Amino acid sequence: QLLPGIVVLGSFILFVLFLTGLIETSIQLYGPSGAVNSYCGSRPNVQVIDSQQTAAWLANQGLCTDWRAAFAFEIVGTVFLLWMMVMAYQVNRDDFE
């Protein structure tokens, strides 16, 4: 037996949590001051040999990639939960068109 009411409620709760995470991640990633993205295009200021500067650059790029991936996952999760709420609502109304 389908339980669309429970699915709508659970999806709504998770949607709000994912949306909050999306807003928080976007503020930290693209925010006004000291944002993570502002450090992504720059080279680390390491005054040592090339191998250490390369390692610092790789670490910097890895962190930037992780933040961008987290942001993308938040977007995908938020859209999926919104879609799940709409589908459960249509099941609840017996409207499949």
All heavy atoms as an XYZ file, in Angstrom:
756
protein
N       0.841     -1.179      0.000
C       0.000      0.000      0.000
C       0.886      1.242      0.000
O       1.852      1.328      0.744
C      -0.881     -0.014      1.247
C      -1.732      1.218      1.373
C      -2.689      1.091      2.557
O      -2.978      0.001      3.020
N      -3.150      2.207      3.029
N       0.542      2.186     -0.850
C       1.300      3.433     -0.939
C       0.929      4.353      0.218
O      -0.227      4.460      0.604
C       1.011      4.138     -2.256
C       1.475      3.421     -3.514
C       0.993      4.164     -4.741
C       2.966      3.291     -3.529
N       1.916      5.023      0.759
C       1.709      5.973      1.845
C       2.252      7.339      1.421
O       3.297      7.782      1.898
C       2.407      5.496      3.115
C       1.959      4.146      3.652
C       2.881      3.682      4.744
C       0.530      4.228      4.136
N       1.547      8.016      0.504
C       2.091      9.272     -0.018
C       2.168     10.382      1.019
O       3.023     11.256      0.931
C       1.138      9.635     -1.153
C      -0.118      8.915     -0.846
C       0.277      7.666     -0.126
N       1.299     10.351      2.020
C       1.344     11.390      3.040
C       2.641     11.361      3.830
O       3.244     12.407      4.106
N       3.089     10.168      4.164
C       4.344     10.018      4.895
C       5.528     10.404      4.012
O       6.482     11.040      4.462
C       4.480      8.582      5.428
C       3.403      8.327      6.481
C       5.861      8.325      5.996
C       3.337      6.903      6.953
N       5.459     10.050      2.732
C       6.533     10.400      1.803
C       6.603     11.914      1.624
O       7.696     12.496      1.598
C       6.336      9.683      0.451
C       7.341     10.169     -0.577
C       6.446      8.183      0.625
N       5.441     12.568      1.512
C       5.434     14.026      1.368
C       6.021     14.680      2.614
O       6.853     15.591      2.522
C       4.002     14.561      1.093
C       3.952     16.064      1.209
C       3.533     14.133     -0.279
N       5.629     14.229      3.780
C       6.124     14.801      5.023
C       7.631     14.579      5.178
O       8.381     15.511      5.480
C       5.371     14.208      6.219
C       5.780     14.731      7.592
C       5.477     16.211      7.703
C       5.074     13.949      8.676
N       8.080     13.356      4.957
C       9.507     13.066      5.060
C      10.324     13.819      4.032
O      11.410     14.339      4.336
N       9.809     13.900      2.807
C      10.513     14.639      1.762
C      10.573     16.124      2.078
O      11.583     16.783      1.816
C       9.826     14.440      0.411
O       9.883     13.106      0.023
N       9.510     16.658      2.652
C       9.497     18.076      3.005
C      10.524     18.372      4.093
O      11.267     19.361      4.001
C       8.111     18.514      3.462
C       8.070     19.950      3.891
C       8.114     20.963      2.950
C       8.001     20.288      5.234
C       8.098     22.292      3.336
C       7.977     21.604      5.634
C       8.022     22.616      4.681
N      10.596     17.513      5.093
C      11.579     17.722      6.166
C      13.001     17.665      5.614
O      13.836     18.536      5.888
C      11.368     16.687      7.287
C      10.047     16.954      8.007
C      12.523     16.695      8.278
C       9.620     15.866      8.954
N      13.280     16.651      4.796
C      14.609     16.549      4.195
C      14.876     17.680      3.210
O      16.007     18.166      3.097
C      14.763     15.196      3.510
C      14.881     14.005      4.457
C      14.876     12.703      3.653
C      16.114     14.105      5.307
N      13.840     18.117      2.484
C      13.989     19.238      1.559
C      14.415     20.499      2.302
O      15.316     21.220      1.860
C      12.672     19.471      0.812
C      12.668     20.688     -0.065
C      13.314     20.679     -1.284
C      12.021     21.847      0.338
C      13.312     21.801     -2.097
C      12.014     22.967     -0.462
C      12.671     22.943     -1.683
N      13.783     20.770      3.435
C      14.144     21.960      4.221
C      15.582     21.850      4.720
O      16.347     22.822      4.668
C      13.152     22.156      5.387
C      13.650     23.211      6.357
C      11.778     22.521      4.860
N      15.977     20.664      5.175
C      17.350     20.488      5.638
C      18.355     20.640      4.496
O      19.394     21.278      4.661
C      17.500     19.120      6.306
C      16.768     18.951      7.635
C      16.856     17.514      8.111
C      17.324     19.895      8.683
N      18.058     20.063      3.349
C      18.954     20.191      2.200
C      19.016     21.638      1.712
O      20.084     22.120      1.339
C      18.505     19.278      1.058
C      19.204     17.953      1.033
C      18.893     16.973      1.955
C      20.160     17.686      0.082
C      19.529     15.754      1.937
C      20.809     16.461      0.045
C      20.491     15.489      0.984
N      17.875     22.327      1.709
C      17.863     23.727      1.279
C      18.676     24.591      2.233
O      19.419     25.485      1.802
C      16.426     24.235      1.181
C      16.231     25.605      0.549
C      16.732     25.612     -0.883
C      14.768     25.998      0.599
N      18.578     24.319      3.531
C      19.386     25.041      4.509
C      20.869     24.780      4.281
O      21.689     25.705      4.321
C      18.988     24.622      5.936
O      17.595     24.823      6.099
C      19.748     25.405      6.971
N      21.226     23.530      4.028
C      22.613     23.194      3.720
C      23.088     23.845      2.439
O      24.244     24.274      2.336
N      22.218     23.923      1.447
C      22.573     24.566      0.186
C      22.851     26.046      0.390
O      23.839     26.583     -0.132
C      21.442     24.369     -0.831
C      21.619     25.007     -2.203
C      22.790     24.375     -2.936
C      20.354     24.870     -3.010
N      22.017     26.711      1.159
C      22.220     28.138      1.426
C      23.507     28.353      2.215
O      24.309     29.244      1.902
C      20.991     28.718      2.165
C      19.789     28.726      1.235
C      21.278     30.120      2.691
C      18.475     29.019      1.933
N      23.734     27.519      3.220
C      24.943     27.640      4.037
C      26.193     27.390      3.207
O      27.178     28.126      3.308
C      24.845     26.645      5.203
C      26.041     26.623      6.116
C      27.030     25.551      5.749
O      26.639     24.556      5.123
O      28.213     25.729      6.084
N      26.166     26.363      2.366
C      27.320     26.064      1.527
C      27.567     27.164      0.510
O      28.714     27.543      0.258
C      27.113     24.717      0.801
O      26.864     23.705      1.772
C      28.329     24.334     -0.011
N      26.507     27.723     -0.059
C      26.690     28.789     -1.039
C      27.247     30.052     -0.396
O      28.052     30.756     -1.004
C      25.378     29.094     -1.763
O      24.431     29.623     -0.865
N      26.848     30.348      0.845
C      27.395     31.527      1.534
C      28.879     31.322      1.821
O      29.690     32.234      1.622
C      26.605     31.805      2.826
C      25.218     32.338      2.486
C      27.351     32.804      3.712
C      24.293     32.468      3.680
N      29.254     30.134      2.268
C      30.666     29.889      2.554
C      31.501     29.800      1.287
O      32.657     30.213      1.274
C      30.828     28.610      3.370
C      30.355     28.751      4.783
C      30.702     27.544      5.626
O      31.505     26.712      5.223
N      30.103     27.462      6.789
N      30.918     29.283      0.222
C      31.682     29.112     -1.015
C      31.771     30.396     -1.816
O      32.840     30.744     -2.327
C      31.046     28.005     -1.859
C      31.775     27.555     -3.115
C      33.176     27.052     -2.771
C      30.992     26.454     -3.800
N      30.664     31.138     -1.933
C      30.628     32.335     -2.774
C      30.294     33.596     -1.986
O      29.863     34.587     -2.563
C      29.585     32.162     -3.881
C      29.848     30.976     -4.764
C      29.015     29.862     -4.720
C      30.924     30.950     -5.627
C      29.244     28.765     -5.524
C      31.168     29.857     -6.427
C      30.323     28.771     -6.379
O      30.558     27.680     -7.163
N      30.467     33.574     -0.674
C      30.053     34.679      0.190
C      30.827     35.971     -0.036
O      31.748     36.046     -0.852
N      30.461     37.009      0.722
C      31.021     38.336      0.485
C      32.494     38.481      0.858
O      33.263     39.073      0.112
C      30.148     39.246      1.351
C      29.583     38.361      2.396
C      29.468     37.002      1.787
N      32.914     37.980      2.008
C      34.312     38.190      2.410
C      34.914     36.880      2.905
O      34.299     36.146      3.670
C      34.389     39.244      3.523
O      33.708     38.770      4.662
N      36.115     36.609      2.458
C      36.791     35.395      2.871
C      36.169     34.128      2.349
O      36.263     33.077      2.979
N      35.526     34.210      1.202
C      34.861     33.039      0.637
C      35.894     32.026      0.139
O      37.003     32.386     -0.258
C      33.954     33.453     -0.506
N      35.518     30.777      0.176
C      36.416     29.706     -0.255
C      36.773     29.875     -1.729
O      37.929     29.684     -2.123
C      35.759     28.327      0.003
C      36.598     27.208     -0.573
C      35.533     28.122      1.483
N      35.814     30.259     -2.544
C      36.044     30.378     -3.981
C      37.066     31.458     -4.318
O      37.702     31.399     -5.366
C      34.721     30.648     -4.701
C      34.812     30.359     -6.178
O      35.380     29.348     -6.574
N      34.255     31.238     -6.985
N      37.243     32.452     -3.449
C      38.210     33.516     -3.740
C      39.643     33.006     -3.665
O      40.550     33.618     -4.219
C      38.011     34.683     -2.774
O      38.267     34.268     -1.450
N      39.861     31.887     -2.979
C      41.202     31.314     -2.888
C      41.459     30.251     -3.943
O      42.567     29.745     -4.036
C      41.415     30.692     -1.501
C      41.306     31.685     -0.379
C      40.233     31.654      0.497
C      42.268     32.673     -0.204
C      40.127     32.572      1.522
C      42.165     33.598      0.816
C      41.096     33.541      1.671
O      40.985     34.444      2.686
N      40.458     29.906     -4.716
C      40.603     28.791     -5.655
C      41.455     29.142     -6.877
O      42.159     28.287     -7.391
C      39.231     28.302     -6.109
S      38.343     27.440     -4.803
N      41.419     30.359     -7.345
C      42.187     30.720     -8.523
C      43.598     31.140     -8.211
O      44.433     31.260     -9.102
N      43.903     31.354     -6.951
C      45.229     31.862     -6.595
C      46.194     30.723     -6.331
O      45.812     29.610     -6.006
C      45.123     32.741     -5.350
O      44.693     31.965     -4.258
N      47.442     31.050     -6.475
C      48.485     30.081     -6.153
C      48.883     30.284     -4.697
O      48.999     31.408     -4.240
C      49.693     30.276     -7.063
C      49.368     30.025     -8.524
C      50.587     30.135     -9.403
N      51.625     29.188     -9.110
C      51.637     27.919     -9.510
N      50.644     27.467    -10.223
N      52.626     27.126     -9.213
N      49.105     29.209     -3.959
C      49.530     29.351     -2.565
C      50.881     30.064     -2.489
O      51.767     29.839     -3.319
C      49.649     27.917     -2.067
C      48.871     27.099     -3.025
C      48.897     27.825     -4.328
N      51.024     30.934     -1.524
C      52.255     31.700     -1.361
C      53.239     30.895     -0.512
O      53.328     31.063      0.690
C      51.944     33.045     -0.711
C      53.141     33.972     -0.745
O      54.135     33.676     -1.398
N      53.048     35.071     -0.029
N      53.947     30.015     -1.173
C      54.924     29.173     -0.494
C      56.294     29.541     -1.042
O      56.538     29.427     -2.236
C      54.621     27.673     -0.739
C      55.653     26.807     -0.054
C      53.227     27.339     -0.271
N      57.182     30.003     -0.172
C      58.509     30.444     -0.597
C      59.543     29.339     -0.385
O      60.524     29.512      0.331
C      58.905     31.696      0.196
C      57.949     32.847      0.075
C      57.826     33.352     -1.346
O      58.777     33.296     -2.111
N      56.650     33.826     -1.703
N      59.275     28.210     -0.996
C      60.176     27.061     -0.845
C      60.375     26.412     -2.205
O      60.018     26.983     -3.232
C      59.623     26.039      0.170
C      59.686     26.599      1.578
C      58.212     25.645     -0.169
N      60.899     25.225     -2.195
C      61.194     24.544     -3.460
C      59.906     24.182     -4.198
O      58.818     24.194     -3.632
C      62.064     23.301     -3.207
C      61.359     22.342     -2.263
C      63.423     23.697     -2.673
C      62.108     21.049     -2.004
N      60.064     23.858     -5.468
C      58.915     23.624     -6.350
C      58.020     22.473     -5.916
O      56.809     22.540     -6.083
C      59.393     23.379     -7.781
C      59.889     24.652     -8.447
O      59.492     25.737     -7.978
O      60.658     24.549     -9.410
N      58.581     21.412     -5.370
C      57.757     20.265     -5.013
C      56.792     20.617     -3.885
O      55.650     20.155     -3.880
C      58.629     19.075     -4.616
O      59.371     19.380     -3.455
N      57.215     21.461     -2.940
C      56.314     21.861     -1.861
C      55.245     22.820     -2.368
O      54.108     22.785     -1.916
C      57.101     22.487     -0.709
C      57.902     21.468      0.060
C      58.694     22.104      1.176
O      59.018     23.285      1.111
N      59.011     21.318      2.190
N      55.613     23.680     -3.312
C      54.620     24.583     -3.890
C      53.605     23.792     -4.709
O      52.412     24.095     -4.686
C      55.283     25.644     -4.759
C      54.310     26.672     -5.256
C      54.968     27.973     -5.632
O      56.156     28.128     -5.462
N      54.187     28.888     -6.159
N      54.058     22.772     -5.404
C      53.144     21.918     -6.163
C      52.203     21.180     -5.221
O      50.995     21.092     -5.484
C      53.940     20.911     -7.013
O      54.796     21.633     -7.891
C      53.021     20.025     -7.814
N      52.715     20.677     -4.112
C      51.875     19.989     -3.141
C      50.855     20.953     -2.529
O      49.694     20.592     -2.324
C      52.734     19.362     -2.049
N      51.269     22.187     -2.254
C      50.341     23.182     -1.701
C      49.258     23.521     -2.725
O      48.079     23.670     -2.378
C      51.101     24.436     -1.288
N      49.646     23.631     -3.994
C      48.667     23.930     -5.041
C      47.672     22.781     -5.189
O      46.464     23.006     -5.322
C      49.374     24.192     -6.366
C      48.430     24.546     -7.458
C      47.880     25.759     -7.724
C      47.894     23.647     -8.440
N      47.039     25.677     -8.803
C      47.028     24.400     -9.259
C      48.058     22.296     -8.704
C      46.337     23.837    -10.326
C      47.376     21.736     -9.768
C      46.531     22.506    -10.557
N      48.164     21.550     -5.146
C      47.279     20.386     -5.250
C      46.317     20.319     -4.075
O      45.129     20.004     -4.251
C      48.096     19.097     -5.333
C      48.749     18.810     -6.684
C      49.693     17.630     -6.559
C      47.707     18.554     -7.740
N      46.807     20.617     -2.879
C      45.922     20.620     -1.713
C      44.859     21.702     -1.844
O      43.680     21.483     -1.529
C      46.736     20.823     -0.438
N      45.263     22.874     -2.329
C      44.322     23.976     -2.529
C      43.263     23.605     -3.560
O      42.064     23.824     -3.338
C      45.098     25.227     -2.971
C      44.242     26.460     -3.012
O      43.159     26.502     -2.437
N      44.724     27.482     -3.689
N      43.681     23.046     -4.668
C      42.728     22.645     -5.706
C      41.819     21.513     -5.225
O      40.645     21.461     -5.581
C      43.466     22.233     -6.975
C      44.119     23.383     -7.699
C      43.135     24.475     -8.042
O      43.138     25.538     -7.427
N      42.288     24.243     -9.008
N      42.349     20.613     -4.420
C      41.530     19.536     -3.878
C      40.432     20.065     -2.971
O      39.281     19.608     -3.036
N      40.770     21.026     -2.126
C      39.760     21.618     -1.253
C      38.697     22.354     -2.057
O      37.501     22.273     -1.754
C      40.423     22.570     -0.255
C      41.222     21.896      0.851
C      41.995     22.923      1.650
C      40.306     21.105      1.755
N      39.118     23.083     -3.081
C      38.145     23.807     -3.915
C      37.218     22.833     -4.631
O      36.008     23.067     -4.713
C      38.880     24.677     -4.923
S      39.760     26.052     -4.160
N      37.776     21.743     -5.131
C      36.962     20.737     -5.798
C      35.980     20.088     -4.832
O      34.821     19.842     -5.191
C      37.879     19.676     -6.437
O      38.780     20.324     -7.328
C      37.081     18.646     -7.195
N      36.424     19.833     -3.610
C      35.524     19.255     -2.607
C      34.363     20.184     -2.306
O      33.214     19.733     -2.196
C      36.286     18.954     -1.319
C      37.270     17.809     -1.476
O      37.165     17.062     -2.469
O      38.146     17.673     -0.594
N      34.631     21.471     -2.154
C      33.557     22.430     -1.868
C      32.577     22.518     -3.030
O      31.364     22.574     -2.835
C      34.135     23.810     -1.572
C      34.510     23.985     -0.144
C      35.736     23.789      0.419
C      33.639     24.380      0.912
N      35.673     24.038      1.754
C      34.407     24.407      2.094
C      32.290     24.712      0.977
C      33.862     24.760      3.316
C      31.760     25.063      2.204
C      32.533     25.086      3.356
N      33.106     22.538     -4.251
C      32.217     22.610     -5.424
C      31.388     21.337     -5.565
O      30.214     21.398     -5.948
C      33.044     22.866     -6.674
C      33.624     24.258     -6.696
C      34.523     24.472     -7.891
N      35.107     25.807     -7.849
C      36.287     26.098     -8.352
N      37.014     25.155     -8.928
N      36.740     27.332     -8.268
N      31.973     20.190     -5.251
C      31.224     18.933     -5.309
C      30.127     18.912     -4.249
O      29.001     18.479     -4.525
C      32.168     17.748     -5.121
N      30.426     19.397     -3.055
C      29.406     19.453     -2.004
C      28.256     20.357     -2.424
O      27.087     20.032     -2.196
C      30.028     19.949     -0.703
N      28.571     21.477     -3.047
C      27.541     22.396     -3.529
C      26.678     21.735     -4.601
O      25.450     21.831     -4.581
C      28.199     23.676     -4.065
C      27.239     24.728     -4.497
C      26.461     25.404     -3.575
C      27.119     25.078     -5.831
C      25.573     26.389     -3.962
C      26.245     26.062     -6.228
C      25.471     26.719     -5.295
N      27.310     21.018     -5.521
C      26.567     20.331     -6.578
C      25.682     19.234     -6.007
O      24.527     19.070     -6.431
C      27.543     19.750     -7.598
N      26.180     18.476     -5.034
C      25.373     17.432     -4.410
C      24.183     18.012     -3.670
O      23.099     17.423     -3.657
C      26.220     16.578     -3.464
C      27.191     15.670     -4.160
C      28.471     15.512     -3.666
C      26.842     14.989     -5.308
C      29.371     14.680     -4.307
C      27.725     14.154     -5.947
C      29.003     14.003     -5.442
N      24.366     19.172     -3.045
C      23.248     19.828     -2.359
C      22.167     20.242     -3.368
O      20.974     20.098     -3.097
C      23.733     21.061     -1.592
C      24.614     20.752     -0.415
C      23.858     20.338      0.815
O      22.633     20.519      0.862
O      24.500     19.821      1.745
N      22.582     20.758     -4.513
C      21.612     21.154     -5.550
C      20.846     19.934     -6.045
O      19.613     19.954     -6.144
C      22.311     21.879     -6.721
C      22.794     23.256     -6.275
C      21.383     22.014     -7.919
C      23.616     23.978     -7.311
N      21.574     18.863     -6.365
C      20.930     17.649     -6.877
C      19.980     17.066     -5.838
O      18.848     16.676     -6.155
C      21.995     16.621     -7.313
C      21.372     15.269     -7.595
C      22.749     17.124     -8.528
N      20.399     17.006     -4.586
C      19.544     16.477     -3.532
C      18.298     17.309     -3.318
O      17.200     16.770     -3.115
N      18.441     18.629     -3.372
C      17.291     19.516     -3.186
C      16.283     19.352     -4.319
O      15.071     19.249     -4.070
C      17.762     20.979     -3.103
O      18.715     21.093     -2.041
C      16.615     21.922     -2.840
N      16.768     19.287     -5.547
C      15.867     19.104     -6.692
C      15.198     17.737     -6.629
O      13.994     17.608     -6.898
C      16.637     19.295     -8.018
C      15.806     18.875     -9.214
C      17.076     20.746     -8.165
N      15.939     16.709     -6.253
C      15.360     15.366     -6.148
C      14.256     15.319     -5.100
O      13.199     14.729     -5.324
C      16.449     14.342     -5.823
C      15.899     12.984     -5.499
C      15.383     12.181     -6.492
C      15.884     12.525     -4.192
C      14.861     10.931     -6.201
C      15.367     11.279     -3.880
C      14.856     10.478     -4.888
N      14.480     15.923     -3.943
C      13.466     15.904     -2.894
C      12.233     16.705     -3.297
O      11.103     16.320     -2.971
C      14.053     16.414     -1.582
C      15.040     15.445     -0.926
C      15.800     16.131      0.190
C      14.314     14.217     -0.411
N      12.432     17.796     -4.015
C      11.290     18.554     -4.528
C      10.488     17.701     -5.511
O       9.253     17.654     -5.448
C      11.766     19.844     -5.195
C      10.687     20.761     -5.754
C       9.818     21.300     -4.620
C      11.316     21.899     -6.515
N      11.183     17.008     -6.401
C      10.519     16.120     -7.364
C       9.770     15.001     -6.628
O       8.656     14.639     -7.002
C      11.561     15.538     -8.315
C      11.024     14.515     -9.252
C      10.314     14.722    -10.402
C      11.127     13.097     -9.111
N       9.993     13.529    -10.978
C      10.478     12.518    -10.211
C      11.727     12.267     -8.162
C      10.408     11.142    -10.374
C      11.655     10.904     -8.335
C      10.999     10.356     -9.433
N      10.387     14.462     -5.566
C       9.744     13.394     -4.814
C       8.466     13.884     -4.130
O       7.458     13.165     -4.084
C      10.718     12.843     -3.772
C      10.447     11.430     -3.390
S      11.892     10.652     -2.700
C      11.567     10.848     -0.988
N       8.483     15.119     -3.627
C       7.270     15.681     -3.017
C       6.159     15.833     -4.054
O       5.000     15.515     -3.782
C       7.568     17.045     -2.387
C       8.236     16.963     -1.051
S       8.289     18.528     -0.179
C       9.056     19.615     -1.333
N       6.509     16.303     -5.247
C       5.509     16.487     -6.300
C       4.926     15.139     -6.712
O       3.703     14.995     -6.860
C       6.124     17.221     -7.512
C       5.203     17.190     -8.711
C       6.465     18.659     -7.140
N       5.768     14.127     -6.876
C       5.285     12.804     -7.266
C       4.383     12.199     -6.190
O       3.342     11.620     -6.494
C       6.459     11.853     -7.544
C       7.256     12.194     -8.764
S       6.295     12.026    -10.266
C       6.228     13.698    -10.818
N       4.760     12.338     -4.932
C       3.932     11.797     -3.851
C       2.608     12.542     -3.761
O       1.564     11.937     -3.477
C       4.685     11.879     -2.525
N       2.629     13.840     -4.028
C       1.383     14.613     -4.024
C       0.454     14.153     -5.142
O      -0.753     14.030     -4.960
C       1.692     16.100     -4.143
C       0.458     16.964     -4.199
C      -0.329     17.142     -3.062
C       0.061     17.587     -5.372
C      -1.466     17.923     -3.094
C      -1.073     18.365     -5.419
C      -1.833     18.538     -4.282
O      -2.960     19.303     -4.320
N       1.037     13.861     -6.324
C       0.221     13.374     -7.429
C      -0.346     11.986     -7.132
O      -1.481     11.689     -7.507
C       1.039     13.340     -8.720
C       1.293     14.715     -9.292
C       2.082     14.655    -10.582
O       2.635     13.617    -10.944
N       2.155     15.782    -11.260
N       0.415     11.137     -6.464
C      -0.102      9.826     -6.062
C      -1.251     10.006     -5.076
O      -2.264      9.305     -5.135
C       1.026      8.956     -5.459
C       0.471      7.730     -4.756
C       2.004      8.543     -6.540
N      -1.100     10.949     -4.174
C      -2.144     11.211     -3.182
C      -3.435     11.680     -3.843
O      -4.515     11.351     -3.393
C      -1.648     12.242     -2.165
C      -2.539     12.334     -0.962
O      -3.133     11.352     -0.546
N      -2.616     13.512     -0.385
N      -3.336     12.440     -4.940
C      -4.514     12.959     -5.645
C      -5.002     12.022     -6.743
O      -5.982     12.332     -7.417
C      -4.178     14.315     -6.283
C      -4.077     15.431     -5.290
C      -3.892     16.772     -5.959
N      -4.687     16.865     -7.174
C      -4.362     17.650     -8.210
N      -3.285     18.377     -8.172
N      -5.134     17.693     -9.262
N      -4.309     10.919     -6.997
C      -4.595     10.016     -8.117
C      -4.545     10.751     -9.457
O      -5.371     10.538    -10.335
C      -5.963      9.335     -7.953
C      -5.966      8.322     -6.843
O      -4.883      7.741     -6.589
O      -7.018      8.103     -6.225
N      -3.557     11.630     -9.581
C      -3.375     12.431    -10.797
C      -2.009     12.068    -11.401
O      -0.981     12.489    -10.918
C      -3.408     13.926    -10.448
C      -3.243     14.804    -11.656
O      -3.508     14.334    -12.771
O      -2.850     15.971    -11.468
N      -2.042     11.271    -12.470
C      -0.808     10.796    -13.061
C      -0.550     11.383    -14.443
O       0.181     10.811    -15.216
C      -0.828      9.263    -13.147
C      -0.989      8.594    -11.818
C      -2.171      7.991    -11.455
C       0.061      8.595    -10.918
C      -2.313      7.378    -10.235
C      -0.076      7.991     -9.684
C      -1.252      7.379     -9.343
N      -1.108     12.494    -14.755
C      -0.916     13.071    -16.092
C       0.110     14.164    -16.065
O       0.309     14.893    -15.196
C      -2.231     13.607    -16.618
C      -3.227     12.498    -16.860
C      -4.547     13.027    -17.348
O      -4.566     14.095    -17.965
O      -5.562     12.369    -17.109
